[in-house]
Amino acid sequence: MFKRFSITFWATVFVSVVCLSLVVIDVWRSVNARSSQLQEMERLGTNVARAMAQQADDTIKAADTALADLVERIETDGQDARALARLQKQMAAQVANLPQLIGLFVYDEQGRWIVNSRGLLSQAYNNADREYFIHHRTHPERTPHVGEPVISRSTGKWIMPVSRRLNKPDGSFGGVVLATLDIEYFRRFYQSFDVGTRGALALVGNNGVLMLRKPFDAERVGSSMRDSELYRHYARMGGDLRAGSAFFQSFHDGETRLHNFRSLEHYPLFVTAGISREEMLERWRRDTFARSVGVAVLAALIGFFGKRLVGQIKLRGQAEAELRKARDALESANRTLERQAMQDGLTGLANRRQFDVTLGNEFSRATRHADTLAFIMIDVDYFKQYNDVYGHSAGDEVLRAVSKLIRALTPRRPGDLSARYGGEEIGILLPNTEINGAQAVAERIREAVEHLRLPHNGSPLGHVTLSAGVATISPQRGVHLASMLVEAADKALYVAKSEGRNRVSLATS
């Protein structure tokens, strides 16, 4: 199968396969690099989301622990002046120890301050209209509540309210204990994460309210994210601990990001760390472009030099083909020359040179194998007179016709040879042939020529005829010579002519 195609074809296939392999490998590496980049960014986002969730959970847990202690003290010690004074000192100490706290507050069932960490009891502020206050008034559960972010009426800062319900001795609503977490505290923590210039971090309530987002925008704090793809995906997930990652288009700025989200373990909030897809793949695109340019240049160079190489191989193949053609032509010419050198140009029979070589070879072979070697000497009767009457051209035609018959009637065994011996004389060499077989061959030839009835006014017979002498020899080394066979056949031919021509005469033993 491989020999059916030229070296040029296989060289072209090789260069093409190399160039194609370079491109395929580069594409495969680019795809793998892209996948690895996405996986690395996903791991980064997952770790950031886990850290954010842990920080938020710990921050709220510390505040909630302080609230649980306040609730227990108030419901146990009561609300007399001495108890509230001790409580205020404790509240101030806790705020001082927890940097995330702006303040701790206790409200009665009317929303008025009972005591706070600042030691101020101004009644200018009433929080009965706040979402967290209404929640505790309408819900008897004693669990902590993380309210929607609001601007503090006392400080003017964005805060995240964490509260617990106070009950009276009879179990009825007795007020609210409140811890205000500083939104700025969370913002500073989020600023420590590098998620790119177009990345985003957010803390969101399970009800879809945005608590905080990086990049920070005060106007978006407290807004609803219920219509965002991220929130809808999160809401569809079940279980207490919800976590995952997916690409979403931002609800705020339209940027497509890989969001890694995770719910808090103890509170109804979740965090999300979003890394811009464009930024994630920017380095990959830059590296891929540089590598692809290099591969393209390399493939182009290989293709260019490969084409030159194929061209050289093709030229070499053409040169070799021309050399083979010239060699074949030379061999053919040599064979033609050799054939011409060993062939008579007029009759097409072997010439005297080939006859002498063949006679020597066959004589030696007959000597080695003790075989018989026969020879027939043929002469056209009255040929000189034919040339005188009809011309030499006509004489040549007669020789051609006679030679054609001889070729047709002579055996075609290896070693058999018909040759123009000289002038109008033709010799037939028949190895391994007895005298009777040689005589039969000579008679067939003579009769065939006579039946041609070629006119010959210079002959007493009136047409062209042949005379032949036949001789055989069983040569013995050191006794006989090859020329003895020819001389014997020539003597027999002389006898045939002397006896009236148009006959076959046999040599004596």
FENHU-V612047 format. One record per backbone hydrogen bond with DSSP energy under -1.0 kcal/mol. NH is the residue of the N-H (numbers start at 1). CO is the residue of the C=O. E is the energy in kcal/mol with one decimal. If there is no record, write none. Layout:
BEGIN
NH_CO_E + NH_CO_E
END
This chain:
BEGIN
5_2_-1.2 + 10_6_-1.9 + 11_7_-2.5 + 12_8_-2.3 + 13_9_-2.4 + 14_10_-2.5 + 15_11_-2.5 + 16_12_-2.4 + 17_13_-2.7 + 18_14_-2.5 + 19_15_-2.5 + 20_16_-2.8 + 21_17_-2.7 + 22_18_-2.3 + 23_19_-2.0 + 24_20_-2.9 + 25_21_-3.0 + 26_22_-2.3 + 27_23_-2.7 + 28_24_-2.8 + 29_25_-2.8 + 30_26_-2.5 + 31_27_-2.6 + 32_28_-2.4 + 33_29_-2.8 + 34_30_-2.4 + 35_31_-2.4 + 36_32_-2.8 + 37_33_-2.5 + 38_34_-2.4 + 39_35_-2.4 + 40_36_-2.6 + 41_37_-2.5 + 42_38_-2.4 + 43_39_-2.5 + 44_40_-2.3 + 45_41_-2.8 + 46_42_-2.6 + 47_43_-2.4 + 48_44_-2.4 + 49_45_-2.7 + 50_46_-2.4 + 51_47_-2.3 + 52_48_-2.7 + 53_49_-2.6 + 54_50_-2.4 + 55_51_-2.5 + 56_52_-2.7 + 57_53_-2.7 + 58_54_-2.7 + 59_55_-2.6 + 60_56_-2.5 + 61_57_-2.4 + 62_58_-2.2 + 63_59_-1.6 + 64_60_-3.0 + 65_61_-2.4 + 66_62_-1.7 + 67_63_-2.1 + 68_64_-2.7 + 69_65_-1.9 + 70_66_-2.0 + 71_67_-2.8 + 72_68_-2.1 + 73_69_-2.2 + 74_70_-2.9 + 75_71_-2.6 + 76_72_-1.3 + 77_73_-3.8 + 78_74_-1.8 + 84_80_-2.5 + 85_81_-2.1 + 86_82_-2.2 + 87_83_-2.2 + 88_84_-2.5 + 89_85_-1.7 + 90_86_-1.9 + 91_87_-2.5 + 92_88_-2.4 + 93_89_-2.1 + 94_90_-2.2 + 95_91_-2.2 + 96_92_-2.0 + 97_93_-1.6 + 98_94_-1.5 + 101_98_-1.7 + 102_180_-3.2 + 105_178_-3.1 + 106_115_-2.4 + 107_176_-3.3 + 108_112_-2.5 + 111_108_-1.9 + 114_106_-3.5 + 115_106_-1.1 + 117_104_-2.3 + 119_116_-1.0 + 127_111_-1.9 + 130_127_-1.5 + 134_130_-2.4 + 135_131_-2.2 + 136_132_-2.0 + 137_133_-2.0 + 138_134_-1.6 + 139_135_-1.0 + 145_163_-2.6 + 147_161_-2.7 + 150_159_-1.7 + 152_157_-3.6 + 156_152_-1.7 + 159_150_-3.2 + 160_181_-2.3 + 162_179_-2.7 + 163_145_-2.6 + 164_177_-2.1 + 166_175_-2.8 + 168_172_-2.9 + 171_168_-2.8 + 174_166_-3.4 + 176_107_-1.4 + 177_164_-2.6 + 178_105_-3.6 + 179_162_-3.0 + 180_103_-2.5 + 181_160_-2.5 + 182_100_-3.0 + 183_158_-1.8 + 186_182_-1.0 + 187_183_-2.3 + 188_184_-2.7 + 189_185_-1.6 + 190_186_-2.5 + 191_187_-1.9 + 192_189_-1.0 + 193_190_-1.5 + 200_274_-2.7 + 201_214_-1.9 + 202_272_-2.0 + 203_212_-2.5 + 204_270_-3.1 + 205_209_-3.0 + 206_268_-2.5 + 208_205_-2.4 + 210_223_-3.2 + 211_203_-2.6 + 212_203_-1.6 + 214_201_-3.4 + 220_217_-1.7 + 222_210_-3.3 + 223_220_-2.2 + 225_208_-3.2 + 228_225_-1.6 + 232_228_-2.1 + 233_229_-2.4 + 234_230_-2.4 + 235_231_-3.1 + 236_232_-1.4 + 244_261_-1.9 + 246_259_-1.7 + 248_257_-2.4 + 250_255_-2.8 + 257_248_-2.7 + 258_275_-2.8 + 259_246_-2.8 + 260_273_-2.3 + 261_244_-2.3 + 262_271_-2.4 + 263_242_-2.3 + 264_269_-2.9 + 269_267_-2.6 + 270_204_-3.1 + 271_262_-2.9 + 272_202_-2.1 + 273_260_-2.4 + 274_200_-3.8 + 275_258_-1.7 + 277_256_-2.4 + 280_276_-2.4 + 281_277_-2.0 + 285_281_-3.0 + 286_282_-2.4 + 287_283_-3.0 + 288_284_-3.0 + 289_285_-2.8 + 290_286_-2.3 + 291_287_-2.9 + 292_288_-3.0 + 293_289_-2.5 + 294_290_-2.0 + 295_291_-2.8 + 296_292_-3.0 + 297_293_-2.6 + 298_294_-2.7 + 299_295_-3.2 + 300_296_-2.6 + 301_297_-2.6 + 302_298_-2.9 + 303_299_-2.9 + 304_300_-2.8 + 305_301_-3.1 + 306_302_-2.7 + 307_303_-2.4 + 308_304_-2.2 + 309_305_-2.8 + 310_306_-3.1 + 311_307_-2.6 + 312_308_-2.6 + 313_309_-3.0 + 314_310_-2.7 + 315_311_-2.8 + 316_312_-2.9 + 317_313_-2.8 + 318_314_-2.8 + 319_315_-3.0 + 320_316_-3.0 + 321_317_-2.7 + 322_318_-2.8 + 323_319_-2.7 + 324_320_-3.0 + 325_321_-2.8 + 326_322_-2.9 + 327_323_-3.2 + 328_324_-3.3 + 329_325_-2.7 + 330_326_-2.8 + 331_327_-3.2 + 332_328_-3.0 + 333_329_-2.8 + 334_330_-3.2 + 335_331_-3.0 + 336_332_-2.8 + 337_333_-3.3 + 338_334_-3.3 + 339_335_-3.3 + 340_336_-3.5 + 341_337_-3.0 + 342_338_-1.4 + 344_349_-4.0 + 348_344_-1.8 + 350_418_-2.1 + 351_342_-1.4 + 355_351_-2.2 + 356_352_-2.5 + 357_353_-2.1 + 358_354_-2.9 + 359_355_-3.0 + 360_356_-2.0 + 361_357_-2.1 + 362_358_-2.9 + 363_359_-2.3 + 364_360_-2.0 + 365_361_-2.4 + 366_362_-2.8 + 367_363_-1.8 + 368_364_-2.3 + 369_365_-2.3 + 371_366_-1.8 + 373_473_-2.9 + 374_430_-2.5 + 375_471_-2.9 + 376_428_-2.5 + 377_469_-2.9 + 378_426_-3.2 + 379_467_-2.6 + 381_465_-2.2 + 383_380_-1.1 + 386_382_-1.6 + 387_383_-2.2 + 388_384_-1.9 + 389_385_-2.2 + 390_386_-3.2 + 391_387_-1.5 + 395_391_-1.9 + 396_392_-2.3 + 397_393_-1.7 + 398_394_-1.9 + 399_395_-2.2 + 400_396_-2.2 + 401_397_-2.5 + 402_398_-2.7 + 403_399_-2.5 + 404_400_-2.2 + 405_401_-1.9 + 406_402_-2.3 + 407_403_-2.5 + 408_404_-1.8 + 409_405_-2.1 + 410_406_-1.4 + 416_413_-1.8 + 417_429_-2.0 + 419_427_-3.0 + 420_350_-2.8 + 421_425_-1.2 + 422_425_-1.6 + 425_422_-2.6 + 426_378_-2.5 + 427_419_-3.1 + 428_376_-2.6 + 429_417_-3.0 + 430_374_-2.9 + 432_372_-1.6 + 438_434_-2.1 + 439_435_-2.2 + 440_436_-2.2 + 441_437_-1.8 + 442_438_-2.3 + 443_439_-2.6 + 444_440_-2.2 + 445_441_-2.0 + 446_442_-2.6 + 447_443_-2.8 + 448_444_-2.3 + 449_445_-2.3 + 450_446_-2.3 + 451_447_-2.4 + 453_450_-1.1 + 456_462_-1.9 + 459_456_-1.6 + 462_459_-1.2 + 464_454_-2.6 + 467_379_-2.3 + 468_503_-2.3 + 469_377_-2.6 + 470_505_-2.7 + 471_375_-2.4 + 473_373_-1.8 + 479_476_-2.2 + 480_476_-2.1 + 484_481_-1.2 + 486_482_-1.1 + 487_483_-2.3 + 488_484_-2.1 + 489_485_-2.1 + 490_486_-2.4 + 491_487_-2.3 + 492_488_-2.0 + 493_489_-2.1 + 494_490_-1.9 + 495_491_-2.0 + 496_492_-2.1 + 497_493_-2.2 + 498_494_-2.4 + 499_495_-1.5 + 500_497_-1.6 + 501_496_-2.2 + 505_468_-3.0 + 507_470_-3.2
END
